[in-house]
Amino acid sequence: MVDQDSGAGSVCEVPSYDIRLFGTFTIVAANGEPVTPGARKARALLAYLILTGEPVPREWIAALLWSDRGDEQARASLRQTLYEMRAFVSGECPPMAAFDRTRIWLVAGSVMTDLDRMRLLGTTGEASALVAIVGDQPRDLLIDLDGVDAAFDDWLVVERVRRRDERRRILLAMGERALAGSDAAVALHLGNCLLAIDPIDEAGARLAMTAHHRSGDRDGTRQTFARLEMALRDDIGMAPSEETVAMHRDLMSAPPARPPDKPAAPSSRHSVDDVTGVEAARKFTAPAARRPYLRRATVAVTVAGVIAAAVGLWVWPSSGAEQRMLLVEPLRVAPGDGTAQTLKEGLSTDLARMIVGNDATLTVVDAGDQQSATRTRFAVFGNAQSSNGVLHANIKLVGDHDAILWSNSFSRPIGDVDALREQMAAAVADVTLCALGRHDPGALDLETMRLFLGACEQKHGDWEVSVKLLKQAVTRKPDFAHGWAMLAAATASVADESDDAMAAKLREQAGLYATRALALNRNEPEAYYARAEILPGLVNWHRRMQILAAGHAVDPTNSVVNSTIAGNLALVGRLHEAVDYARSAVQFDPFNPRELAWLVELLADDGQLYASAAVAQQAGQRFPLNRFILRSEFIAAALVGDPRRARALLADELSLGLEMDSAANWNQFIAARIDPAPARLDDAVRSIVASASDPQHGGLGSVVKLGVLQQVAAGYELIARTSLDSHTEVDTDQLFIPTMAAFRADPRFMDLAVRVKLVAIWLESGHWPDFCDRSLSYDCRMAAQKAFAHGG
């Protein structure tokens, strides 16, 4: 052991060890002898120290490499591994690592890695030496260390993305310098290396095409473009960017360059020999068009941050920067149109209130502040008119050169002018806060900004459209961390609504996108949401909550994280807490109809029927005929509240998104709730049981209907025939609604709770469902423990 108080370690004049990180992890001593440890845990520990570069607490290492063991056992395993590594932690200059009672660290100056050499060459401009290090077949990071431990695997996936990006930046910069220095052979080799790492790297393809052209190899230029085009189509279903297409067209139409006297470096094959890469790490570049400022005046809403005047990109705010503005122009209305004039007069005020009230980085500038108005880069304008008793309005969000970034149209009866104004302001505020709010995605070109705004608009509606738009956005801007995080969240949400086979594939993709986002920025809460959401079923409840807690710590104001925590708490019967988190979700994103719909349902589930109805009314005004809100209001009324209200909503089953046979089943159920005569109850029970005839599809929904109708015996008979896979989603939250009290009072309830893993969650977490604190005919906790001991 080397004893150091600083943790920095003694510095060797010459590195004692040469390390290979890309490919198989290899250590070579100063005398040229290979000394790589045979034990994979030891190799993983050393690799982690090398890439981390700072002293690491011993408990972190123990948790990273022995996460499946208890604390004491993990610490003992670490001690044993350190003993086995004694050759690397003893002596004066040769030691690679050192440790004390609390920490382990890499001794400064003791190693030189292949990544270190790439960094050095990236600053000295020795491109040919870089080619020798990278080789013909560049491999991914630490390809022999997969499967060491689940926690280490998670770290390794993120580290691979980071180091792959760093290597790519070095290769690309060196390739461009090689072209500038007329060394087309080296530039071609580096371009081919980039394509070997990622066959759809457009910057690498452009480098290789230019190098082929400079070498006089017209066919090589054509083939490189053709391979890129095929790879993009096969991998993500997209075509090359306009910049790449234009370059290919220009190169193929230009006179062929004179071939150099010396042969070009051999081209590497466009493949890699490892399969550990992350699909989400696809890298592209996009052109940036220079744009002047907008010149407008009127009411302005300002966003804290800087719009870079000299660069034609959308640049997000950073803390402590001066302000940038969103200008809101008065609606254009025809003279004498009094109703439209009323709409015009209040829109700016409503929009300012909504934006400023929901993002601490935003402030309002007075309409007469001409100095601020001339610095705006974004503006909102539109028109309104009334005709035939209907008020129509159109809103546009524009950027420089009046380029339209987003637009929408609205219509309401002229008597609903206040509701229309709020609806319009909410829609504009929603996309504006999503795209121009507190996140820091870097710089976006015009087309990427349009794609992102479109995805922001769809994040409350059609998830598949949002996924499609976000894929295009991150393809154009590969370092757009928030774009990757939103893509991960949207993909995970699509998976929730897909069949089992498709859901598994989509969850895998969502996990990769989340990893990519977190590799770029650890503070992306939507990425944590995605990581939690891809772990289905109550069997993963604890792991989901741990991930969501991490996301909540990153940003306590994130609505999707708060809402998902609420959903998970509801699943285990903690409805009071769930309502608190759902309220927070709505508070932080009041323009999200999904969050409002969920709050409507949760309030009813918790017995707060008046509050549920009030939220539903407010949500309906802001989002008229929204299917999420209508469906939640219907479910709340049908299962807990007023069944007559449910019947009125069911009259338009298409708005609720119900299938016809499902609507008929609901009709009989609601009729029995309104009039529980024996004949009606019998009809409803037969219909419910018949609809649940497929045990793989029945779930708990039919059982809940029977319980609400007080048909407890029929409910337990049905549940005995129903398959409940602990890895699939089961709506256990409805087991805890007030109208299921008789069902829960039955002694068989705890056996069901054991079966679906609820009791295991209660016992492990130490938190019990709300109904356990209410007046029951039995001791809830004792019954749960007894049932668990018998069947767990």
C-alpha positions, 0 to 999 in steps of 0.5 A: 500500500502507498500511503498518501494524504493528497490522493494524487500519488507520487509522480514517475518521471517516465510512465511505468505502464503502457495501457491499451483501452480500445479493444482488449484491455492490455497492460505492458510494463516499461520493459515491454513485458505484458503484465495484464492481470488474469482476473477480470475484476482486477482488470475492471478495477484498474480500467475504472481507476484509469478512466476515472482519474481521481481517488475513488471511495472503496465502497464505490468500487465494492458496489461497482464490482460486487453489486449482487453481494452484501456490503461486508462480503463486497468489501471482503472481495475487494480486499482479496482483489487488492491483495491479488493486485499487489504487483501494481500497488507496491514499490516506489515508482512502478506502482500503478495504483495506491490505496488507504483505508477509505480510497483507491486511486491511480498514481499520477504519471504511472500510465500512458494509454492509447487514449492519452496518445491520441490526445497528444497527437491531436494537439501536435498534428501528427496525423500519420502517427494517429493512424498507426495508433487507431489501426485499420479496425478501430475497436470499442472500449474495453471489449473484454470486460462486459459481464463483470457485474451489472453495475460495472456494465451500466458504467461501461456503456456510458463510458464507451459512448463518452470515449467513442465521442472523444476519439471521434472528435480527435480523428475528425479534427486530424482528418480535416488538418490532413486535408488542409495539409494536402495529405489525402492518404492520411485523411482517407484512412482517418475517414475510413476509421470513422466509418468503421466505428460508425457506418452512418457517420456523415462527417466521416463520410464527407472526409473520406469522399473529399480524400478520395476526390483529392486522390483522383479516385472518383469511384471511391467517392461514389462508393463511399456515398453509396455505402453511407446512403445504404447504411442510413436507410437500413439503420434508421430509415433516413437519407443523407443530410442536404450538406452531404448530398450537396458535397457528393454532387459537387465532388462528382461534377468537379474535374477529377483531381490529379492522383498523387505520386504515392499510393493512398493508405489502404482503406479499412473495411466498414465494419467493427469486430465487436458488437458492444457499441451503442446504437444511440451514439450515431454522430452527424453534423449539420450546416448552420446558416447565418441569420441577422436579428429580428427587428420587431416591437411590442410586448416581449417575454424574455428568456434568461440567457444569450442569443449568439448574434454572430452565429446563425444558431439557436443557443440556449441560456447559461446561468448568469448570462444576459437576457434573450427574448420572445416577442409577442405581437398583438393579433391582427384582427379586422376593424369592427370585429369586436369579439376578435379584438377581445381575444387580441387584448388579453393574449399577451398578458395570458401568455406572459403569465403562463410562461413566467409563472412556470419557468424561473429563467423567464421575465417580462419586458415592458412593451415600450422597451425598444432596446430589448425588443431589437435584440429578439430572435423569436416572435409570436404573431397571428390573426383572429376573426369571427364568423357565423358564431365561431371565433377562429385564430392562427398562431405562428412562432417565427425565427430570423428571416421570419422563418416559421418554426411552429404554427397552430390553429384554434376555433371555439364558439364566440361565447368561449372567447376566454376559454379560447384565449387560455387554450391558445396561450397554453399551446404557445407556452407549452412548446415555448417552454419545452423548446426555449426553457431551462434545458441547455441542448447547445446550438440548433440549426433552423431545421433541427429547431423546427423538428424539436418544436414539432416533437415538443407539441406532440409529446402530449399527443402522438408519441410515435410522431414525437419519436420520429421527429426527435430521431431526425433532430438528434441525427442532425445534432448528435450532441443534443443531450436533451433531445436524446433524453426526450427521444428516450422518454418518448420511445419508452412511452411508445413501448408502454402502448405496444404489444409484447414483442415490439415493446421489448425492442422499443425498451432496448432502444429507449435504454440506449437513447437514455444512455446516450443522453446521460453520457452527454449530460448527467442532469437529464431527468427524462433519461432517468424516467426512460430508464425506469419506464423500461423496467416493467411489472411490480417485480421491478418496482424498487429498481424503478423507484431508485432510478426515479429518485435519482431523476428527482434529485437531478430536477425536483421540478420535472413533471414526467418524473413526478408523475411517474413517481405518483403512478408507482406509488399508486400501484402499491396503494400509497394514494395520498402520496401519489396525489401529492406528486401528481399535483406537483407534476401538474404544477410544473407542467400545467400544459400537459393534458396527460398529467392533468388526466392522471391527476383527475383519476388519482384524486378520484381513486383517493376519494377526493371526488370534488377536487377531481371534478374541479380539475377535470372541468379546468382541464376540459376548458384548456384542452377541449375534447382531449381524449386523455382527459375525457377518458380519465374523467370517465374512468373516475366517474365509472369506478368511483364517482357518479355513474350517470356522469360516466354514462353521459361521457360514454355516449361518445365512445369514440372520443374516449378511445374505447372499442365497441365491445368494450363500450357495450361492457362498460354500458352494462357495468354502469347500468348496474351501478346506477340501478343494482337490481339483481337482473342488471347485476346478473347481466353485468357480471356475465358480460364482465366475465365473458370479456375476461375469457382470455386469461392472458389478457384479462388482467385486473380490470374485470376483477375491479369491475366485479369488486366495485359492483360488490360481487366479491365472490365472482371477483375472486373466482375470476382472479383465480383463473387470471394469469398475472405475470410479475414482469408485465404491467398490472393496474393494481392501483385500482385495487385501492379505490374506495369502491373496492373496500368490500373486496379488500375486506375479504381474507383472500385479498392478502393472498392476491397481494402476495401473488402480484408482489405487493406484500413483498414491496410493502415489507421491503420498503416499510411503507404500507398502503393507505387502507391499512390505517383505516378501520378494517375487520382485520390487522392489515400488517399482520395479515400481510406478513402471515400471507407472505410467510405462507405463500411468498 
